[in-house]
Amino acid sequence: MDLHLLNPLLDKRWADFVAYHPRASVFHEPGWLEALARTYGYQPYVLSNIGVDEKLVNGVPLCRVGAHLVSLPFSDHCDLLVSGSQEMGDILDGLRAEVDRRRFRYIELRPLSDIDLTIWGMKTSQRYWFHELDLTPTLELLFRRLHKNSFQRKIRRVERERLTYEVGASTQLVEEFYRLLLLTRRRHRLIPQPRLWFSNLVECMESQVQIRLVRKNSVPIAAVLTIRHRDTLVYKYGCSDAKFHRLGGMPYLYWKMIEEGKAEGIARIDFGRSDRDNLGLINFKDRLGAARRLITYCRYTNANVGQPAEGWLVSRLQHFTRQHAAKFFAGMPDSVLSMAGRALYKYLG
C-alpha cells in the first residue's frame, strides 16, 4: 500500500482530523507542532496511507531529533491515530521503511492507548506511570479525596495567608512563570526549557494555554501552565519559589485547576508521566486522587546504521545531563542557565 507524507502545519486536513478523532490529544494539535517547529527547529510531518485528495482518516505525526525520529518530542504521549490491525501494520511497515531509507538510528513511538506494538516488530524502550484525574465526581468528593496534610490543610491555609490569584496568558504572566521555572529547574538541577518555548506555546495555542499564578504581597510564589484539548486539561509545567512553600501556593493552584475545570466542563486532568523510580512524584500525584497506569514507549532500531557523530553527541549530552548537571548548573546565573537551555534543550526531546 502506498504511504504519503503530509505537512500538518500546511495541510488543513490534519487539523480537521485531530479535532474529531477520539484518541487525538493536545500533542497532535497543529499548535503544539508549530511551537515545536518554531522553538527547536523540528520539521513535523505525518505518515498516512491516505492520498492528497482524500479525506484523512489516519496518521502518525513525527519529528526528527538528531539521528532519530520521535512521535513526538517533549510529548508525554502521542497515540497512533489508526484503526484496525491491517491499517496499523501498513503504517508501521511504512515507519520502519522510512527509518531504513533515511538511515535514522531508530524511531520511538509513545502511545497512550494500551496497544502491544511488539507484535509488529517494535521493542519496548521505556515504561512510565501515566496519571489522570477523573473530574466527573462532585467537587465536594474531589476535595475529600485529596490528601489531608499535603493538600486539604494547605488549601485552607491560603485563605488565611491572603495570597492573590491570577489566571491568563499575558506577557507579564509568562515572564513571572519563567522566573519561577528557572528557580525550580535550578533547585532540581535540571536544564531549563528556553524562554521562547513558552512564548511560542501561548502564541500558537492561544486560549488553550493558561498560566495560573499566586502571589504573596505582589511577589510571585507559585505557578502552573496547562493546555486544554476538548474536555481534557493537560497539566504540563509547575514551578515555585521554595522560600514560600509553607504558604501552600502549589496545592492551592492544583485545587483551582480542579475547581475551574469542573465549572468549564472539563472531564479529566492529564497529569502526565512519571519515571517509575521517582517515588516522590508518584506519591504526590497519588495524593491528588489521580489514577495511574503504565504506558509503554517502543522503538524500531535500524540495525544497519551505527552510531553517527551527531547521535553520539546527543547520547553523551543526555548522559552528562543526568549525571553531572547538579554540579555544572548549580552556580550559573539565570541568564546563563537560560542560554544553556536555549542551546541544549532541543537535543533532549
VOGU-3710 file (C-alpha; in Angstrom, 3 decimals, decimal comma):
1> mdlhllnpll> 0,000/0,000/0,000  1,279/3,469/-0,901  2,117/5,713/2,033  2,212/9,501/1,972  3,916/12,253/3,957  1,922/15,393/4,686  2,872/18,635/6,392  0,495/19,055/9,371  1,281/22,779/9,552  0,062/23,383/5,999
11> dkrwadfvay> -2,421/20,604/5,286  -5,770/21,679/6,787  -6,966/18,076/6,777  -4,755/17,326/9,792  -6,388/19,972/11,992  -9,855/18,789/10,956  -8,899/15,164/11,621  -7,414/15,870/15,066  -10,494/17,900/16,019  -12,775/14,844/15,908
21> hprasvfhep> -10,587/11,748/16,358  -11,400/10,162/19,753  -7,766/9,318/20,582  -6,280/12,644/19,489  -4,669/14,706/22,237  -3,208/18,156/22,682  0,106/16,742/21,425  -1,400/16,006/17,998  -2,658/19,548/17,523  -1,102/21,798/14,846
31> gwlealarty> -0,474/24,454/17,514  1,733/22,101/19,553  3,594/21,021/16,397  4,043/24,646/15,334  5,500/25,561/18,734  7,956/22,639/18,466  8,987/23,780/14,994  9,425/27,447/15,943  11,353/26,778/19,128  13,563/23,822/18,293
41> gyqpyvlsni> 13,670/23,790/14,501  11,997/20,383/14,243  10,179/19,722/10,962  6,979/17,833/11,790  5,332/15,573/9,255  2,607/12,939/9,268  2,773/9,480/7,729  -0,555/8,201/6,359  -1,862/5,818/3,724  -4,384/8,430/2,566
51> gvdeklvngv> -3,745/10,261/-0,700  -3,513/14,038/-1,020  -7,031/14,419/-2,434  -8,808/12,115/0,033  -10,358/12,681/3,432  -7,777/11,986/6,110  -8,713/9,034/8,336  -5,366/8,042/9,849  -1,904/9,394/10,531  1,156/9,352/12,788
61> plcrvgahlv> 2,978/12,659/13,453  6,792/12,573/13,574  9,737/14,855/14,231  13,429/14,285/13,644  15,561/14,761/16,769  19,223/14,377/15,952  19,730/10,997/14,304  16,331/9,516/15,178  12,590/10,032/14,783  10,196/10,595/17,678
71> slpfsdhcdl> 6,426/10,710/17,907  6,637/13,222/19,494  9,464/15,129/21,276  8,604/16,702/24,655  5,208/14,985/24,499  4,276/12,615/27,326  2,257/10,532/24,899  1,164/10,560/21,265  -1,195/7,847/20,084  -1,020/6,376/16,611
81> lvsgsqemgd> -4,274/7,580/15,054  -5,028/4,420/13,080  -7,813/1,824/13,118  -7,564/-1,950/12,904  -4,647/-4,341/12,673  -4,305/-4,111/8,885  -4,025/-0,332/8,934  -1,662/-0,490/11,908  0,565/-2,986/10,120  0,701/-0,867/6,962
91> ildglraevd> 1,633/2,287/8,883  4,275/0,558/10,993  5,776/-1,054/7,894  5,984/2,419/6,412  7,617/3,839/9,536  10,278/1,148/9,551  10,909/1,697/5,844  11,258/5,454/6,482  13,871/4,792/9,181  15,806/2,434/6,890
101> rrrfryielr> 15,550/4,662/3,809  16,745/7,807/5,551  19,282/5,881/7,641  17,960/7,052/11,004  19,168/5,163/14,053  15,666/4,438/15,321  12,100/5,628/15,687  10,415/5,897/19,088  6,620/5,774/19,434  4,879/6,977/22,601
111> plsdidltiw> 1,297/5,669/22,550  -1,144/6,320/25,377  -3,573/3,559/24,448  -2,944/0,030/25,650  -1,602/-1,427/22,424  1,104/-4,061/22,052  3,412/-2,728/19,351  5,875/-5,580/19,847  3,738/-7,865/17,679  4,663/-5,565/14,764
121> gmktsqrywf> 8,401/-5,790/15,384  8,790/-2,904/17,832  10,709/-3,314/21,090  9,923/-1,790/24,470  12,248/1,130/25,236  10,735/2,769/28,350  7,767/2,328/30,680  6,257/5,113/32,769  3,355/5,724/35,083  0,659/7,884/33,499
131> heldltptle> -1,597/9,840/35,865  -5,127/11,074/35,178  -7,719/12,633/37,468  -11,405/11,968/36,744  -13,415/15,164/37,285  -16,878/13,622/36,962  -17,421/13,217/40,764  -18,785/16,167/42,715  -16,455/18,951/43,775  -17,026/18,008/47,404
141> llfrrlhkns> -15,966/14,401/46,767  -12,905/15,501/44,795  -11,824/17,670/47,728  -12,328/14,830/50,218  -10,126/12,581/48,070  -7,209/14,999/48,365  -4,589/14,043/50,944  -5,458/15,869/54,172  -1,967/17,053/55,110  -0,474/17,545/51,635
151> fqrkirrver> -3,472/19,329/50,118  -6,618/19,926/52,164  -4,982/21,771/55,067  -2,666/23,761/52,806  -5,545/24,832/50,559  -7,464/26,116/53,586  -4,352/27,945/54,782  -4,201/30,038/51,617  -7,289/31,955/52,738  -5,535/32,964/55,968
161> erltyevgas> -2,333/33,942/54,128  -4,246/36,258/51,780  -2,490/35,106/48,646  -3,651/36,691/45,397  -4,515/34,567/42,388  -4,413/35,323/38,662  -5,086/33,243/35,563  -4,349/34,124/31,934  -1,565/34,155/29,365  -0,303/37,733/29,345
171> tqlveefyrl> 3,306/38,600/28,664  3,717/39,528/32,333  2,385/36,137/33,477  4,724/34,318/31,076  7,688/36,307/32,444  6,755/35,648/36,072  6,122/31,994/35,321  9,519/31,652/33,646  11,391/33,225/36,553  9,774/30,655/38,854
181> llltrrrhrl> 10,601/27,908/36,382  14,290/28,867/36,456  14,234/28,657/40,258  12,612/25,235/40,122  14,882/23,770/37,455  17,924/25,044/39,341  16,569/23,502/42,562  16,123/20,173/40,797  19,452/20,682/38,993  17,998/20,365/35,511
191> ipqprlwfsn> 18,446/22,309/32,283  15,504/24,712/31,851  13,388/24,896/28,745  14,134/28,002/26,656  12,030/31,081/27,379  10,965/31,121/23,725  9,195/27,777/24,133  6,576/29,250/26,448  6,031/32,349/24,310  5,515/30,107/21,297
201> lvecmesqvq> 3,082/27,862/23,159  0,962/30,878/24,074  1,126/32,305/20,551  0,496/29,011/18,719  -2,171/27,572/21,026  -3,788/30,857/22,041  -6,639/30,496/24,552  -5,930/26,795/25,085  -2,904/27,785/27,214  -3,409/29,192/30,691
211> irlvrknsvp> -0,978/30,163/33,416  -2,283/30,122/36,983  -0,147/32,087/39,417  -0,306/33,053/43,102  1,484/35,941/44,791  2,300/36,915/48,354  2,472/40,692/48,785  2,790/41,037/44,971  5,706/38,540/44,831  5,075/35,516/42,548
221> iaavltirhr> 5,483/32,333/44,609  3,994/29,503/42,511  2,618/28,902/39,017  1,306/26,154/36,741  0,855/26,025/32,972  -1,994/23,975/31,481  -3,230/23,310/27,951  -6,813/22,384/27,104  -7,823/19,882/24,427  -11,579/19,413/24,126
231> dtlvykygcs> -12,704/18,109/27,559  -9,183/17,293/28,791  -6,950/19,673/30,717  -3,249/18,833/30,431  -1,073/19,870/33,352  2,293/20,441/31,656  4,509/22,565/33,924  4,586/23,625/37,547  7,132/25,809/39,363  7,551/27,611/42,655
241> dakfhrlggm> 9,822/29,557/44,974  10,877/27,172/47,761  11,076/30,035/50,276  7,268/30,208/50,230  6,331/26,516/50,146  4,889/26,676/53,666  2,159/29,018/52,378  0,558/26,289/50,267  0,652/28,044/46,896  1,129/24,927/44,769
251> pylywkmiee> -1,616/22,836/46,423  -3,949/25,819/46,020  -3,159/26,038/42,283  -3,911/22,328/41,822  -7,234/22,852/43,530  -8,009/25,855/41,301  -7,338/23,656/38,266  -9,871/21,154/39,582  -12,429/23,757/40,661  -12,296/25,783/37,453
261> gkaegiarid> -12,080/22,648/35,308  -15,351/21,381/36,779  -17,005/24,735/36,104  -15,790/24,738/32,479  -16,938/21,193/31,660  -13,525/19,508/31,846  -13,912/15,733/32,253  -10,342/14,851/33,230  -6,948/16,308/34,069  -3,931/14,701/32,408
271> fgrsdrdnlg> -1,070/14,893/34,926  1,425/13,348/32,512  4,017/10,681/33,074  6,362/9,862/35,946  9,538/7,801/35,941  8,766/4,573/37,775  11,611/5,146/40,229  10,533/8,716/41,048  8,589/7,707/44,144  8,235/11,266/45,403
281> linfkdrlga> 6,473/12,488/42,260  4,330/9,340/42,039  3,236/9,721/45,649  2,469/13,419/45,094  0,151/12,667/42,166  -1,472/9,795/44,066  -2,295/12,246/46,858  -4,165/14,391/44,339  -6,508/11,460/43,795  -5,204/10,737/40,279
291> arrlitycry> -5,404/7,178/38,958  -2,282/5,736/37,367  -1,484/3,120/34,785  1,594/2,052/32,878  2,321/3,382/29,415  4,959/1,852/27,161  7,243/3,563/24,657  8,518/1,372/21,820  11,345/1,607/19,297  12,341/0,171/15,990
301> tnanvgqpae> 16,150/0,318/15,621  17,923/0,315/12,286  20,468/-2,479/12,686  22,356/-1,355/9,566  23,251/2,091/10,921  25,929/2,606/13,534  26,069/5,471/15,964  26,772/8,598/13,851  28,741/11,503/15,293  25,571/13,504/15,838
311> gwlvsrlqhf> 23,873/10,625/17,627  26,938/10,094/19,795  26,951/13,751/20,820  23,257/13,613/21,706  23,668/10,473/23,802  26,671/11,961/25,621  24,741/15,166/26,283  21,860/13,173/27,747  24,275/11,178/29,907  26,019/14,353/31,067
321> trqhaakffa> 22,685/15,966/31,918  21,645/13,019/34,060  24,998/12,511/35,784  26,679/15,891/36,114  24,121/18,675/35,716  23,891/19,012/39,503  27,450/20,353/39,770  27,658/22,062/36,391  24,485/24,162/36,582  24,294/24,825/40,322
331> gmpdsvlsma> 26,287/28,073/40,243  25,093/29,513/36,927  23,297/32,890/36,934  19,775/32,834/35,498  20,817/34,431/32,212  23,468/31,776/31,556  21,156/28,969/32,684  18,515/30,191/30,247  21,100/30,355/27,435  22,137/26,758/28,201
341> gralykylg> 18,541/25,686/27,836  18,230/27,517/24,540  21,363/25,844/23,160  20,972/22,309/24,545  17,346/21,504/25,286  16,357/20,634/21,710  18,650/17,586/21,842  16,745/16,077/24,781  13,396/15,529/23,038
//
